Amino acid sequence: MTAEQSRQHAARCSELAEKTTSPRFKKFFASEAQAWLRLAEQQAEAERKAGEAAAKLNEAKDAKDAAA
């Protein structure tokens, strides 16, 4: 699952929180939306770090190939 998918889940939960008339479900869906957003932030950070690591690996490989 990607950060974007988690954001989409958060948006859907927010929509459900707005549409429901039940205070109990309003609170539940609002809480779920916040949880999805926290997960999206964590995933975005992991995706960023993975991209940086891949770039460094490619740079090291290119340097090794250039030296050979």
MILOMI-538949 format. One record per residue: residue number from 1; x, y, z of N, C-alpha, C, O in turn. Coordinates in steps of 0.2 Angstrom, whole numbers, plus 2048, in hexadecimal, padded with zeros to 3 digits. Atoms other than C-alpha are relative to their C-alpha. Example, Ala and Ser with C-alpha at 12.3 -4.5 7.8 and 13.67 -1.06 7.14 Angstrom:
@num->1	n.X->804	n.Y->7FA	n.Z->800	ca.X->83E	ca.Y->7EA	ca.Z->827	c.X->804	c.Y->806	c.Z->800	o.X->809	o.Y->805	o.Z->803
@num->2	n.X->7FC	n.Y->7FA	n.Z->7FF	ca.X->844	ca.Y->7FB	ca.Z->824	c.X->7FC	c.Y->805	c.Z->803	o.X->7FF	o.Y->80B	o.Z->804
% end
This chain:
@num->1	n.X->804	n.Y->7FA	n.Z->800	ca.X->800	ca.Y->800	ca.Z->800	c.X->804	c.Y->806	c.Z->800	o.X->80A	o.Y->806	o.Z->803
@num->2	n.X->7FC	n.Y->7FA	n.Z->800	ca.X->806	ca.Y->811	ca.Z->7FC	c.X->7FD	c.Y->806	c.Z->804	o.X->7F8	o.Y->805	o.Z->807
@num->3	n.X->802	n.Y->7FA	n.Z->7FC	ca.X->805	ca.Y->822	ca.Z->805	c.X->7FA	c.Y->803	c.Z->7FD	o.X->7F5	o.Y->805	o.Z->800
@num->4	n.X->805	n.Y->7FD	n.Z->804	ca.X->7F9	ca.Y->828	ca.Z->7F7	c.X->7F9	c.Y->7FB	c.Z->802	o.X->7F4	o.Y->7FE	o.Z->803
@num->5	n.X->806	n.Y->804	n.Z->7FF	ca.X->7ED	ca.Y->819	ca.Z->7FA	c.X->7FE	c.Y->801	c.Z->807	o.X->7F8	o.Y->801	o.Z->809
@num->6	n.X->802	n.Y->7FF	n.Z->7F9	ca.X->7ED	ca.Y->81C	ca.Z->80D	c.X->7FD	c.Y->807	c.Z->800	o.X->7F8	o.Y->807	o.Z->804
@num->7	n.X->803	n.Y->7FA	n.Z->800	ca.X->7E9	ca.Y->82E	ca.Z->80A	c.X->7F9	c.Y->7FF	c.Z->7FD	o.X->7F4	o.Y->803	o.Z->7FF
@num->8	n.X->807	n.Y->801	n.Z->803	ca.X->7DA	ca.Y->828	ca.Z->7FF	c.X->7FC	c.Y->7FD	c.Z->805	o.X->7F6	o.Y->7FF	o.Z->805
@num->9	n.X->804	n.Y->803	n.Z->7FB	ca.X->7D4	ca.Y->81D	ca.Z->80D	c.X->7FE	c.Y->805	c.Z->805	o.X->7F9	o.Y->805	o.Z->808
@num->10	n.X->802	n.Y->7FB	n.Z->7FB	ca.X->7D5	ca.Y->82C	ca.Z->819	c.X->7FB	c.Y->804	c.Z->7FD	o.X->7F6	o.Y->806	o.Z->801
@num->11	n.X->805	n.Y->7FC	n.Z->803	ca.X->7CB	ca.Y->836	ca.Z->80D	c.X->7F9	c.Y->7FD	c.Z->800	o.X->7F4	o.Y->800	o.Z->802
@num->12	n.X->806	n.Y->804	n.Z->800	ca.X->7BE	ca.Y->829	ca.Z->80C	c.X->7FD	c.Y->800	c.Z->807	o.X->7F7	o.Y->801	o.Z->808
@num->13	n.X->802	n.Y->800	n.Z->7F9	ca.X->7BD	ca.Y->828	ca.Z->81F	c.X->7FD	c.Y->806	c.Z->802	o.X->7F8	o.Y->807	o.Z->805
@num->14	n.X->803	n.Y->7FA	n.Z->7FF	ca.X->7BB	ca.Y->83A	ca.Z->820	c.X->7F9	c.Y->802	c.Z->7FD	o.X->7F5	o.Y->805	o.Z->800
@num->15	n.X->806	n.Y->7FF	n.Z->803	ca.X->7AD	ca.Y->83A	ca.Z->814	c.X->7FB	c.Y->7FC	c.Z->804	o.X->7F5	o.Y->7FF	o.Z->805
@num->16	n.X->805	n.Y->804	n.Z->7FC	ca.X->7A4	ca.Y->82C	ca.Z->81E	c.X->7FF	c.Y->804	c.Z->806	o.X->7F9	o.Y->804	o.Z->808
@num->17	n.X->801	n.Y->7FD	n.Z->7F9	ca.X->7A7	ca.Y->836	ca.Z->82E	c.X->7FB	c.Y->806	c.Z->7FF	o.X->7F7	o.Y->808	o.Z->803
@num->18	n.X->805	n.Y->7FB	n.Z->801	ca.X->79E	ca.Y->845	ca.Z->826	c.X->7F9	c.Y->7FE	c.Z->7FE	o.X->7F5	o.Y->802	o.Z->800
@num->19	n.X->806	n.Y->803	n.Z->803	ca.X->790	ca.Y->83B	ca.Z->81E	c.X->7FC	c.Y->7FD	c.Z->806	o.X->7F5	o.Y->7FD	o.Z->805
@num->20	n.X->804	n.Y->804	n.Z->7FB	ca.X->78B	ca.Y->831	ca.Z->82D	c.X->7FD	c.Y->804	c.Z->805	o.X->7FF	o.Y->80A	o.Z->807
@num->21	n.X->804	n.Y->7FC	n.Z->7FB	ca.X->77E	ca.Y->837	ca.Z->839	c.X->802	c.Y->7FE	c.Z->808	o.X->800	o.Y->801	o.Z->80C
@num->22	n.X->7FF	n.Y->803	n.Z->7FA	ca.X->784	ca.Y->82C	ca.Z->847	c.X->806	c.Y->803	c.Z->803	o.X->80C	o.Y->803	o.Z->800
@num->23	n.X->7FA	n.Y->7FD	n.Z->7FC	ca.X->790	ca.Y->835	ca.Z->854	c.X->805	c.Y->7FB	c.Z->801	o.X->80B	o.Y->7FC	o.Z->800
@num->24	n.X->7FB	n.Y->806	n.Z->7FF	ca.X->798	ca.Y->824	ca.Z->857	c.X->804	c.Y->7FF	c.Z->7FA	o.X->80A	o.Y->7FE	o.Z->7FA
@num->25	n.X->7FC	n.Y->801	n.Z->806	ca.X->79C	ca.Y->821	ca.Z->845	c.X->804	c.Y->806	c.Z->7FE	o.X->809	o.Y->805	o.Z->7FB
@num->26	n.X->7FC	n.Y->7FA	n.Z->802	ca.X->7A1	ca.Y->833	ca.Z->842	c.X->807	c.Y->800	c.Z->804	o.X->80C	o.Y->801	o.Z->800
@num->27	n.X->7FA	n.Y->800	n.Z->7FC	ca.X->7AE	ca.Y->831	ca.Z->850	c.X->805	c.Y->7FA	c.Z->7FD	o.X->80B	o.Y->7FB	o.Z->7FD
@num->28	n.X->7FD	n.Y->805	n.Z->802	ca.X->7B3	ca.Y->820	ca.Z->84A	c.X->804	c.Y->801	c.Z->7F9	o.X->80A	o.Y->800	o.Z->7F8
@num->29	n.X->7FD	n.Y->7FF	n.Z->807	ca.X->7B6	ca.Y->825	ca.Z->837	c.X->805	c.Y->806	c.Z->801	o.X->80A	o.Y->806	o.Z->7FD
@num->30	n.X->7FB	n.Y->7FB	n.Z->7FF	ca.X->7BF	ca.Y->835	ca.Z->83D	c.X->806	c.Y->7FE	c.Z->802	o.X->80C	o.Y->800	o.Z->800
@num->31	n.X->7FA	n.Y->803	n.Z->7FD	ca.X->7CB	ca.Y->82B	ca.Z->847	c.X->803	c.Y->7FC	c.Z->7FB	o.X->809	o.Y->7FC	o.Z->7FB
@num->32	n.X->7FD	n.Y->804	n.Z->805	ca.X->7CE	ca.Y->81F	ca.Z->839	c.X->803	c.Y->804	c.Z->7FB	o.X->809	o.Y->802	o.Z->7F8
@num->33	n.X->7FD	n.Y->7FC	n.Z->805	ca.X->7D1	ca.Y->82D	ca.Z->82D	c.X->807	c.Y->803	c.Z->803	o.X->80C	o.Y->803	o.Z->7FF
@num->34	n.X->7F9	n.Y->7FE	n.Z->7FD	ca.X->7DF	ca.Y->834	ca.Z->839	c.X->805	c.Y->7FA	c.Z->800	o.X->80B	o.Y->7FB	o.Z->7FF
@num->35	n.X->7FC	n.Y->805	n.Z->800	ca.X->7E6	ca.Y->823	ca.Z->83A	c.X->803	c.Y->7FE	c.Z->7F9	o.X->809	o.Y->7FD	o.Z->7F9
@num->36	n.X->7FE	n.Y->801	n.Z->807	ca.X->7E7	ca.Y->821	ca.Z->827	c.X->805	c.Y->805	c.Z->7FF	o.X->80A	o.Y->804	o.Z->7FB
@num->37	n.X->7FC	n.Y->7FB	n.Z->802	ca.X->7EF	ca.Y->832	ca.Z->826	c.X->807	c.Y->7FF	c.Z->804	o.X->80C	o.Y->801	o.Z->801
@num->38	n.X->7FA	n.Y->802	n.Z->7FD	ca.X->7FC	ca.Y->82D	ca.Z->833	c.X->804	c.Y->7FB	c.Z->7FC	o.X->80A	o.Y->7FB	o.Z->7FB
@num->39	n.X->7FD	n.Y->806	n.Z->804	ca.X->800	ca.Y->81D	ca.Z->829	c.X->803	c.Y->803	c.Z->7FA	o.X->808	o.Y->801	o.Z->7F8
@num->40	n.X->7FE	n.Y->7FC	n.Z->806	ca.X->801	ca.Y->828	ca.Z->819	c.X->806	c.Y->803	c.Z->801	o.X->80B	o.Y->803	o.Z->7FD
@num->41	n.X->7FA	n.Y->7FC	n.Z->7FF	ca.X->80E	ca.Y->833	ca.Z->821	c.X->806	c.Y->7FB	c.Z->801	o.X->80B	o.Y->7FC	o.Z->7FF
@num->42	n.X->7FB	n.Y->805	n.Z->7FF	ca.X->818	ca.Y->824	ca.Z->827	c.X->802	c.Y->7FD	c.Z->7F9	o.X->808	o.Y->7FC	o.Z->7F8
@num->43	n.X->7FE	n.Y->803	n.Z->806	ca.X->817	ca.Y->81C	ca.Z->816	c.X->804	c.Y->805	c.Z->7FB	o.X->808	o.Y->803	o.Z->7F8
@num->44	n.X->7FD	n.Y->7FB	n.Z->804	ca.X->81C	ca.Y->82C	ca.Z->80D	c.X->807	c.Y->801	c.Z->802	o.X->80C	o.Y->801	o.Z->7FE
@num->45	n.X->7F9	n.Y->800	n.Z->7FD	ca.X->82B	ca.Y->82D	ca.Z->818	c.X->804	c.Y->7FA	c.Z->7FE	o.X->80A	o.Y->7FA	o.Z->7FB
@num->46	n.X->7FC	n.Y->806	n.Z->802	ca.X->830	ca.Y->81B	ca.Z->814	c.X->801	c.Y->800	c.Z->7F9	o.X->806	o.Y->7FE	o.Z->7F6
@num->47	n.X->7FF	n.Y->7FF	n.Z->808	ca.X->82D	ca.Y->81E	ca.Z->801	c.X->806	c.Y->804	c.Z->7FF	o.X->80A	o.Y->803	o.Z->7FA
@num->48	n.X->7FB	n.Y->7FB	n.Z->801	ca.X->838	ca.Y->82D	ca.Z->802	c.X->807	c.Y->7FD	c.Z->802	o.X->80C	o.Y->7FE	o.Z->7FE
@num->49	n.X->7FA	n.Y->804	n.Z->7FE	ca.X->846	ca.Y->823	ca.Z->80B	c.X->802	c.Y->7FB	c.Z->7FB	o.X->808	o.Y->7FA	o.Z->7FA
@num->50	n.X->7FE	n.Y->805	n.Z->805	ca.X->845	ca.Y->815	ca.Z->7FF	c.X->802	c.Y->803	c.Z->7FA	o.X->807	o.Y->800	o.Z->7F7
@num->51	n.X->7FD	n.Y->7FC	n.Z->806	ca.X->847	ca.Y->821	ca.Z->7F1	c.X->807	c.Y->802	c.Z->800	o.X->80B	o.Y->802	o.Z->7FC
@num->52	n.X->7F9	n.Y->7FD	n.Z->7FF	ca.X->856	ca.Y->829	ca.Z->7F8	c.X->805	c.Y->7FA	c.Z->800	o.X->80A	o.Y->7FB	o.Z->7FE
@num->53	n.X->7FB	n.Y->805	n.Z->7FF	ca.X->85E	ca.Y->818	ca.Z->7FC	c.X->801	c.Y->7FD	c.Z->7F9	o.X->807	o.Y->7FB	o.Z->7F7
@num->54	n.X->7FF	n.Y->802	n.Z->807	ca.X->85B	ca.Y->812	ca.Z->7EA	c.X->804	c.Y->805	c.Z->7FC	o.X->808	o.Y->802	o.Z->7F8
@num->55	n.X->7FC	n.Y->7FB	n.Z->804	ca.X->862	ca.Y->822	ca.Z->7E3	c.X->808	c.Y->7FF	c.Z->802	o.X->80C	o.Y->7FF	o.Z->7FE
@num->56	n.X->7F9	n.Y->801	n.Z->7FE	ca.X->872	ca.Y->81F	ca.Z->7EE	c.X->803	c.Y->7FA	c.Z->7FD	o.X->809	o.Y->7FA	o.Z->7FB
@num->57	n.X->7FE	n.Y->807	n.Z->802	ca.X->873	ca.Y->80D	ca.Z->7E9	c.X->802	c.Y->801	c.Z->7F8	o.X->807	o.Y->7FE	o.Z->7F6
@num->58	n.X->7FF	n.Y->7FE	n.Z->808	ca.X->872	ca.Y->813	ca.Z->7D6	c.X->807	c.Y->804	c.Z->7FF	o.X->80B	o.Y->802	o.Z->7FB
@num->59	n.X->7F9	n.Y->7FC	n.Z->801	ca.X->880	ca.Y->820	ca.Z->7D9	c.X->806	c.Y->7FC	c.Z->802	o.X->80B	o.Y->7FD	o.Z->7FE
@num->60	n.X->7FA	n.Y->804	n.Z->7FF	ca.X->88B	ca.Y->813	ca.Z->7E1	c.X->802	c.Y->7FB	c.Z->7FB	o.X->807	o.Y->7FA	o.Z->7F9
@num->61	n.X->7FF	n.Y->805	n.Z->806	ca.X->888	ca.Y->807	ca.Z->7D3	c.X->803	c.Y->804	c.Z->7FA	o.X->808	o.Y->801	o.Z->7F7
@num->62	n.X->7FD	n.Y->7FD	n.Z->806	ca.X->88C	ca.Y->814	ca.Z->7C6	c.X->807	c.Y->802	c.Z->801	o.X->80B	o.Y->802	o.Z->7FD
@num->63	n.X->7F9	n.Y->7FE	n.Z->7FE	ca.X->89C	ca.Y->81A	ca.Z->7CF	c.X->804	c.Y->7F9	c.Z->7FF	o.X->80A	o.Y->7FA	o.Z->7FD
@num->64	n.X->7FD	n.Y->807	n.Z->801	ca.X->8A1	ca.Y->807	ca.Z->7D0	c.X->801	c.Y->7FF	c.Z->7F9	o.X->807	o.Y->7FD	o.Z->7F7
@num->65	n.X->7FF	n.Y->801	n.Z->808	ca.X->89E	ca.Y->805	ca.Z->7BD	c.X->804	c.Y->805	c.Z->7FD	o.X->808	o.Y->803	o.Z->7F8
@num->66	n.X->7FB	n.Y->7FB	n.Z->803	ca.X->8A7	ca.Y->815	ca.Z->7B9	c.X->807	c.Y->7FE	c.Z->802	o.X->80C	o.Y->800	o.Z->7FE
@num->67	n.X->7F9	n.Y->802	n.Z->7FE	ca.X->8B6	ca.Y->80F	ca.Z->7C3	c.X->803	c.Y->7FA	c.Z->7FD	o.X->809	o.Y->7F9	o.Z->7FC
@num->68	n.X->7FD	n.Y->807	n.Z->803	ca.X->8B7	ca.Y->7FE	ca.Z->7BA	c.X->802	c.Y->801	c.Z->7F9	o.X->804	o.Y->7FC	o.Z->7F6
% end
